[in-house]
Amino acid sequence: MPELPEVETVRIGLASLLPGRIIKDVWHDWPKSFPNSPSDVARFLLRAKITHVRRRGKVLIIELSSGYSLVIHLKMTGQLVFVGKAAEPRAKSSKTGAGEKFGGGHPSDSLLRNLPDKSTRAVIDFTDGSKLFFNDQRKFGWMRLLPTSQIPEIDFFKKIGPEPLDDDFTVQEFIDVLKTRKNSAIKAVLLDQSVLAGVGNIYADESLFAAKIHPSSPVNTISPTKLVKLYNELRAILKLAIEKGGSTDRNYVDAKGKKGSYLNFAKVFRQQGQPCPRCGTRIIKIRVAGRGTHLCPRCQKAPKGLK
């Protein structure tokens, strides 16, 4: 599953390509991937202009001039591939116009080969001859057409916590939302999308290491000083990951089809058996909140009573 930086790198790329384009037609082959009524498609999707591409948590939102939006969750194997008019099969370009081919998502060969292929679930045709392909091998992702004004009120979005990188997300708000689950292990809380949006296994491990907090520590046992440190480290790590195009983690590439390189900078994630970059102690892997968890047993002291 992608985390915030992986989805954000896709958003950044598509935001440079899609706005201003007008939708001419749409095709889909799997109802669960494109669960929209023909009447809504005809009224609110066809002939609409794309006005904006944004992200909420791990979900992409393509806003339309019709007052509706395409809400897209790529899940585990989803891809969005934009192909400009008359693009060659392997063409890549840093400029807009004919010959473009940009892809983001699961790095299967569908990012490179001619489309549609057997993984293609939906195709959006634009009036200028360009196309946007939604590919999904495992068919878990979806592309829903919804009224833009109603998106914040949908249960799926109402349950999502604040965005950790928002300018107005303060350290006090961070501490307050963590303390809504004060008796839970800090890693479980960081992974809870109703507490924070978009944080997953990789960046939870990395930020807890940076703040010298054991992932199993109950929130109410962590000092305010360390929670402030965690806030700063989490935001810095997420920003670095976006700069590096995400983690790839075998699943995600950025919006130009280039693999993310954050894992080259990871301190503990998938580094079990390697020396801690701070103290030299070997990194270990345990399970916390049902997830494989990487840490330094010396830098991240276990809570009392935990072996």
N, C-alpha and C positions, 0 to 999 in steps of 0.2 A: 504494500500500500504506500502511495506517495506521501511525503510529509510536506509541510508548508513550503520549504525552499524549492522542492521539485515542481510543485504546482505553480508557484510564483514565477519560476523561470519560463514555464510554458506561457503563462499569462503575458509576461513582458514581451515575448516574441510575437504572439498573436495580436497583441495590442498595437504593434507596429505595422500589422498587415491587414487586419480586417475592417477597422472603422472606415465608413464611407462606401463600402461595397453594398450592392443591392441584391437581395436574394431573388433568384428567378424561379428555381424549382428545388424540390427535395425528393430523395428516394430513400427507402429503408427496407430491410429484409427481416427484421426481428422485432416484434412488437414491444418486448420488454426493454429493448435498447432505445426505442423511440416511441414512448407511450403517449402519443398525442392524437387527438381526434382530427379527422380530415377537415372538419369545418373550422377548427381553430387554426390549423395549418394554412388553410385558404385565406382566412380573414386577417391573421396576425403575423404570419411568417412570410408568405409569398409577397413579393414587392416591397418588403420592409428593408430599411437601410440599417446597417450595423452602426451603432453610435458609440459604443464603449465596450471594453473587455475588462472585467474585474474579477476578484477572487474573494471568497469568504470561506475561511478554513481551508479544506482540501477540495473545494468545489469551484469551478469556473462559471462565470456568469457573462453571457454575451447579450448586451442590451440592444434593443431594436427600436426603431422610430415609431413602431406601432403601439408602444406602451407595454409590450411583452418582452420577455427575455428567454434565451435558451440557457437552461441551467444544466451543467454537464459535470458528471462525476466519472472520472476515468477508472476508478477502482484499481484492480491489480494489473490488468493487461491492456487498458485503454490507450488509444493514441488519437491525436488530432493532427492531421497532415494537410497543410495548405499547398495547393499546386496552382501556380500561375498559368495563364494562357500559353499554350504551345511549349510547356516545360518539357525538357528532355528527361528520360527516366532517372538519371542520376545527377541532374543539374542542381547546383546550389549557387546562391547569389546573396550578397549583402545588400543589394539594391532592390527596390520594388520594380514591378513591371514583368513583362513576359520572361519566362525562363526560371521563375522562382520555384523552389520546392523546399518547404520547411516542415519539419515534423517534431512533435514532442510527445513523450509518453514511453510506454514499454518498448525497449530497443530491439524489436524483431525486424526481420527483413522488409516488413511492410513499409517502413520508413524510407526505403531505398527503391523498392521495385515499382513497376507500373501498378496503378490503382484504377478501379477497385480490384481487390483480391478476395480470397475466401474469408478473410477476417473482417471485411468491410461491413458495417452494420447500417450506416447512413451516409448519404452524400448530399451536400448542399451545393447547388450550382448558382453562381453569381452572374449578373448580366454582362460582365466584362469577359466572361469565358473562364474565369478562375473557379476553383472548387475547394471545398473543405470536406475531407474524409474523416469519418469517425470509425476507427477500427477497434475491435475488441475480440481477441481470441476466445476468452472464457465467458463472454456475454454477461458479465456482472455490472458493467458500466451502463450509464443511461444519459439521455439527452431529452430534457423535458421543457416544453413550452409553457411558460407561466406568466401571469400579469406581473410586471416589474414592481408595482406598488405593493403587491401582496406577498412578495418573497420573504420579507422579514417576519411575517406573521405565520408562515408555514412551520409546522411542528419541527421539521428537520433543522430549520435555521434558528428557531426560538431556543432550541436546546444547545446551540453552539456557544461556547464561552467567548470572551473577548480576544481580539487579535493581539498577540504578544508584541508585534512590531508597530502597532498604531502609535502615532505621536502623542496621543492623549492617554495612553495606557501607562499609568504611573506606577512607581514601585509600591505605593500604598495599596493601590487597587490589586496589584499582583499578590501582595501578602494577604489581603482580605479574601480574594477568591481561593487561595490555597487553604485558608483556615476554615472554609466551608466544609472541608473534609479533614479536620485537624487530627483525627485519630488514625488516618490512613497513611500508608507508606508514601513518601514523597514522590517516588517514581510513578506509582499508580495514579497519583493526583495529576502529575504532569501529562500522563497519557490520556486522561479523561477529557474528551473533547467538549464536555459540558463545562469544564473548568477553564481550559485554555484551548484555543482553536489551532489546529494544525501541527501540534508537537507530537512526534512519534518516537520510536525506540532509539534511533540513532542520536537524535539531538537531546533527548532526555539523558542518555548515558554521558554524552560529551559535556553537557552543562553541569551535571552533578559532579563529574570529575573535576571540572574547572573550579567549582565552588567548594570542593573538598567535603562533600556531603555523601554519606552512605545512602544508596537508593532505597534501603529498607527503613530508614529513619522515619518515624511518625512525624507529621508536620508539626505537632505541638511540642516536639522536643528540639526543634531547630531554632537556634538563636536568631533574633531579628537581624543581627549583623550578617549572618550567613544567608539569610533569605534575601537581603539586599544584594549580596554578592551573586546569588543564583539569578536574580532578576537581570543584573548587568551582564553576566556571562551568557545566559540564554539568548538574550537579544544580540549580543556580539557574535555568537556562534551562528545564529540564524542568518544574520546579515552576511557573514563570511560565506555561508553555504549558498546563498543566493548569488553572491559575486562569483562563486566557483561553478555555478550551474547545477547546484544540488549534489547529491551523493552518488547518483547512478544506482548503487546498490543492486546492480544487475537488472534493475527494472526501469529506471527513468533516465532520459536524456533531455537536453534543453530544446528550446524551440527552433534551433537550427540543426537539429540532429546530432549535436556534439555531446558526448558523454560528460556528465558532471564530474568534477574532480575533487569534491570535498573530502572524500575518504582518504585522499593523499595527505590530508591535514589532520585526520582523526587521531586523538591521543589514546583512547581506550577501546573504541568500538571495533570489534573483530581483531583486537590486538592481544588476545589471551596468550600467555606464555612469553610475551615480549616484556622488556624492562619498562617500568614506568618512566616517562620522560622527566619526572620531577625528582624521584627518589631512587629509582633503579629496581624497586621491588617488582616481581613479576605480576603482570596484569592477570586477573582471574575472571572466570565467567560463572555466574550463578543464575538463579531464576528469581525474579521479583515481579509480582503482578502478572504471573503467567508468561513472562517474556524473558528470553535470554538477556542477561544484563552483565555489562563489562565494567570493572572497577579496579582500583588499586587498594588492596587491603590495608596498606599503611597510611596512605593519604586520606582515605575515606574510612574512618574508623567505624566499625559496626556499633549499633546502639547496644546499650547494656542489656544483657539477657539474650542477645542474638549471637549464636555461634558463627 
